[in-house]
Amino acid sequence: MTRYSNALLPNDGKLVVMALDHGQLFGRLYDRARDPRPLLEAAVAGGADAVISSFGIFKAHLPVLKGRVKTILRLDGGPSRYLEQWPHYTEWHQLYDVPAAQENGIDAVIVMLFFGGAVEAATSRILASVATEARKVGMPVIAEVIPCPGPTIADPYDPVVIGDAARYCFELGADMVKTTYTGTPESFSAVTKGCPIPVGILGGEHSGSVRDLLASVKGSVDGGGAGVFFGRNIWQRSNPVEILQALRQIVHEGSSVDEALTTVQSI
């Protein structure tokens, strides 16, 4: 199967990304994200390949990352948690554009696609528009696709649904997909084999042990995954630098979970 390369990916085609764009929807809900600078410094120290963040954070803190870690700007957004709850949105909009990313020295952009949700059509239009615009200047586009539970999606972790969602993003023009892990290497392999662009997994809420977290990463990589896009599962822990180093060992070096755990002092 053809694999599409882009300037965001290291030579091995794998990626460890720290996500720090939660404030756009959730405000100060997450204590450790209130001052973003130490978390951005942790991304550098831990060897993250890239950071996803908001226009405001990059505007204030881009020098911390520039030349050290690649940057991915979130272009879209919706209502705050005071109006609607994730992921049951009834409206979603493109807030920034590719020229704004270029003007600010950003390396790539990311947009959401709420698969099966009320805003599926709106987010599809946003992805298609951004992909068209980004292709003109050679900027990679990541689609973060979330299957939304509802009448047509009984189980948002169903590998068939996640596989269809990932393929949908490829068809609309994404260069890479960020989506949910299906739970096993075998089921995730069905997702990656059906999607001709790299597919990485999201982390979601901070939950479970470090071992469980690393096991999901190992399973996704063994299933053909291209790496991780983790936020709270990195910076809501007391040792984000060590977590990033452990993620790098699995994603880039092919280490086992036990080998990666030797990097983590506090489990």
VMD Tcl script that draws the C-alpha trace (Angstrom):
set ca {
  {0.00 0.00 0.00}
  {1.23 3.49 -0.82}
  {2.21 5.56 2.18}
  {2.13 9.32 1.89}
  {5.09 11.13 3.46}
  {5.12 14.70 4.67}
  {7.56 17.17 6.16}
  {6.12 16.73 9.66}
  {7.27 13.12 10.03}
  {10.79 12.09 11.06}
  {12.67 9.69 8.76}
  {11.15 6.61 10.39}
  {7.61 7.84 9.62}
  {6.66 7.81 13.33}
  {5.67 10.68 15.59}
  {5.41 11.47 19.31}
  {3.20 14.54 19.75}
  {2.22 16.36 22.93}
  {-1.21 18.01 22.70}
  {-1.76 21.24 24.62}
  {-4.84 22.74 22.98}
  {-7.40 21.89 25.66}
  {-7.82 25.44 26.97}
  {-9.64 26.49 23.81}
  {-12.69 24.49 24.94}
  {-12.10 23.78 28.62}
  {-10.48 26.96 29.94}
  {-8.53 26.40 33.17}
  {-10.15 23.06 33.93}
  {-6.83 21.21 33.94}
  {-4.59 22.58 36.70}
  {-1.24 21.61 35.21}
  {-2.08 23.39 31.95}
  {-2.67 26.79 33.57}
  {0.89 27.92 32.87}
  {1.79 26.37 29.51}
  {5.46 27.36 29.44}
  {6.78 24.62 31.81}
  {4.80 22.03 29.84}
  {6.26 23.26 26.55}
  {9.72 23.10 28.11}
  {8.95 19.51 29.18}
  {8.03 18.69 25.57}
  {11.48 19.88 24.48}
  {13.29 18.08 27.31}
  {11.37 14.85 26.75}
  {12.07 14.75 23.03}
  {8.58 15.30 21.63}
  {8.61 15.49 17.85}
  {5.82 18.06 17.79}
  {3.34 19.98 19.93}
  {-0.31 20.69 19.10}
  {-1.51 23.95 20.57}
  {-3.68 27.02 20.19}
  {-3.00 30.30 18.44}
  {-2.71 32.08 21.79}
  {-0.16 29.68 23.27}
  {1.99 29.75 20.15}
  {1.69 33.54 19.99}
  {3.03 33.81 23.54}
  {5.50 30.93 23.68}
  {6.62 29.92 20.17}
  {10.31 30.76 20.88}
  {10.38 27.95 23.47}
  {9.75 25.43 20.69}
  {11.08 26.96 17.48}
  {13.96 24.96 16.04}
  {13.57 22.29 18.72}
  {10.09 20.83 18.34}
  {7.71 21.09 15.38}
  {4.48 22.97 15.86}
  {0.90 22.04 14.90}
  {-1.76 24.74 15.08}
  {-5.38 23.93 15.88}
  {-7.42 25.81 13.29}
  {-10.95 25.03 14.50}
  {-13.12 25.15 17.56}
  {-16.59 25.09 19.06}
  {-18.52 26.15 22.14}
  {-16.89 26.16 25.56}
  {-17.83 23.59 28.21}
  {-20.30 26.12 29.61}
  {-22.49 25.77 26.53}
  {-21.99 22.24 25.15}
  {-20.18 19.08 26.19}
  {-17.56 17.09 24.31}
  {-18.20 15.51 21.83}
  {-21.91 16.31 21.50}
  {-21.60 19.58 19.63}
  {-24.26 21.19 17.47}
  {-21.87 23.74 15.98}
  {-18.19 23.80 15.02}
  {-16.20 26.37 13.04}
  {-12.89 27.08 11.35}
  {-11.29 29.86 13.38}
  {-7.89 30.30 11.72}
  {-6.47 29.51 8.30}
  {-3.32 28.18 6.65}
  {-1.91 31.66 5.87}
  {-2.15 32.53 9.58}
  {-0.20 29.35 10.38}
  {2.44 30.21 7.78}
  {2.80 33.80 8.95}
  {3.50 32.56 12.48}
  {6.10 29.96 11.48}
  {3.89 26.94 12.18}
  {4.87 23.56 10.67}
  {1.46 21.84 10.32}
  {-2.24 22.28 11.09}
  {-4.95 20.13 12.65}
  {-8.75 20.12 12.48}
  {-11.48 17.94 14.00}
  {-13.94 15.62 12.32}
  {-16.85 14.44 14.49}
  {-17.73 11.19 12.70}
  {-21.42 10.34 13.01}
  {-22.10 13.46 15.08}
  {-24.36 16.44 14.47}
  {-21.47 18.48 13.06}
  {-20.05 15.74 10.81}
  {-20.93 17.64 7.61}
  {-19.62 20.95 8.94}
  {-16.31 19.44 10.06}
  {-16.00 17.56 6.77}
  {-16.27 20.86 4.92}
  {-13.63 22.40 7.16}
  {-11.20 19.50 6.56}
  {-11.77 19.62 2.80}
  {-11.25 23.38 2.69}
  {-8.10 23.29 4.84}
  {-6.66 20.36 2.86}
  {-7.18 22.28 -0.39}
  {-5.57 25.42 1.01}
  {-2.65 23.59 2.64}
  {-1.78 21.62 -0.48}
  {-0.98 24.88 -2.31}
  {1.83 25.63 0.14}
  {2.91 22.12 1.11}
  {1.71 22.28 4.72}
  {0.71 18.94 6.32}
  {-2.87 18.59 7.58}
  {-3.83 16.29 10.45}
  {-7.43 15.18 10.87}
  {-8.46 14.35 14.43}
  {-11.46 12.10 13.97}
  {-13.72 11.08 16.86}
  {-16.55 8.57 16.33}
  {-19.55 9.99 18.19}
  {-21.88 7.61 20.03}
  {-25.46 7.81 18.82}
  {-28.17 6.01 16.85}
  {-25.75 4.92 14.11}
  {-22.67 4.33 16.31}
  {-23.46 2.11 19.26}
  {-19.78 1.58 20.10}
  {-17.34 4.41 19.26}
  {-14.45 1.95 19.82}
  {-15.70 -0.45 17.16}
  {-12.71 -1.09 14.83}
  {-14.99 -1.03 11.80}
  {-16.26 2.44 12.73}
  {-12.77 3.76 13.52}
  {-11.45 2.26 10.29}
  {-14.20 3.93 8.28}
  {-13.58 7.23 10.08}
  {-9.86 7.15 9.33}
  {-10.45 6.28 5.67}
  {-12.99 9.10 5.41}
  {-10.33 11.59 6.51}
  {-7.92 10.29 3.86}
  {-10.59 10.67 1.20}
  {-11.16 14.29 2.25}
  {-7.47 15.12 1.88}
  {-5.80 14.71 5.28}
  {-2.09 13.85 5.41}
  {-2.30 12.10 8.78}
  {-5.03 10.88 11.12}
  {-5.30 11.15 14.90}
  {-7.94 8.79 16.28}
  {-8.93 6.33 18.98}
  {-7.05 3.11 19.66}
  {-9.19 0.02 19.05}
  {-7.77 -2.03 21.93}
  {-5.65 -4.69 20.20}
  {-2.86 -4.74 17.59}
  {-4.97 -6.98 15.36}
  {-8.01 -4.70 15.34}
  {-5.88 -1.60 14.90}
  {-4.10 -3.26 11.99}
  {-7.45 -3.39 10.19}
  {-7.67 0.41 10.64}
  {-4.16 1.19 9.41}
  {-4.33 -1.22 6.46}
  {-7.49 0.48 5.25}
  {-6.02 4.00 5.44}
  {-3.19 4.95 3.04}
  {-1.93 7.77 5.30}
  {-0.28 7.48 8.75}
  {-2.63 6.86 11.68}
  {-1.68 7.78 15.25}
  {-3.63 7.35 18.45}
  {-5.04 9.97 20.81}
  {-4.80 9.68 24.58}
  {-8.02 11.17 25.90}
  {-8.52 11.55 29.63}
  {-5.68 10.78 32.04}
  {-6.54 7.28 33.18}
  {-4.93 3.98 34.06}
  {-1.38 3.11 34.97}
  {1.73 4.07 33.03}
  {2.11 0.41 32.09}
  {-1.40 0.33 30.63}
  {-0.71 3.55 28.76}
  {2.51 2.22 27.24}
  {0.86 -1.10 26.42}
  {-1.75 0.72 24.32}
  {1.03 2.58 22.51}
  {2.94 -0.65 21.87}
  {-0.23 -2.31 20.61}
  {-0.98 0.53 18.22}
  {2.57 0.55 16.81}
  {2.50 -3.24 16.41}
  {-0.77 -2.74 14.52}
  {0.86 -0.40 12.03}
  {0.26 2.84 13.89}
  {2.42 5.90 13.29}
  {2.71 7.08 16.88}
  {0.83 9.06 19.50}
  {-0.92 12.38 20.08}
  {-1.12 12.53 23.88}
  {-2.01 15.48 26.10}
  {-3.38 14.84 29.56}
  {-1.72 11.42 29.71}
  {1.60 13.27 29.52}
  {1.21 16.57 31.35}
  {-1.29 15.52 34.03}
  {1.32 13.12 35.37}
  {4.07 14.23 37.74}
  {6.85 13.22 35.34}
  {5.99 14.39 31.80}
  {9.61 14.33 30.60}
  {9.99 10.67 31.58}
  {6.65 9.77 30.00}
  {7.72 11.38 26.72}
  {11.04 9.55 26.80}
  {9.23 6.25 27.37}
  {6.87 6.98 24.48}
  {9.85 7.72 22.24}
  {11.42 4.38 23.16}
  {8.36 2.47 21.99}
  {7.45 4.60 18.96}
  {10.90 5.32 17.56}
  {13.11 2.57 18.97}
  {10.71 -0.35 18.98}
  {11.24 -1.04 22.68}
  {9.01 -3.31 24.71}
  {6.76 -1.96 27.45}
  {9.13 -3.29 30.12}
  {12.12 -1.65 28.45}
  {10.31 1.67 28.20}
  {9.21 1.48 31.83}
  {12.86 1.60 32.95}
  {12.82 5.25 31.87}
  {9.97 6.09 34.24}
  {10.94 6.57 37.87}
  {7.45 7.34 39.19}
  {4.77 4.91 37.96}
}
mol new
graphics top color blue
foreach p $ca { graphics top sphere $p radius 0.5 }
foreach p [lrange $ca 0 end-1] q [lrange $ca 1 end] { graphics top cylinder $p $q radius 0.2 }
display resetview
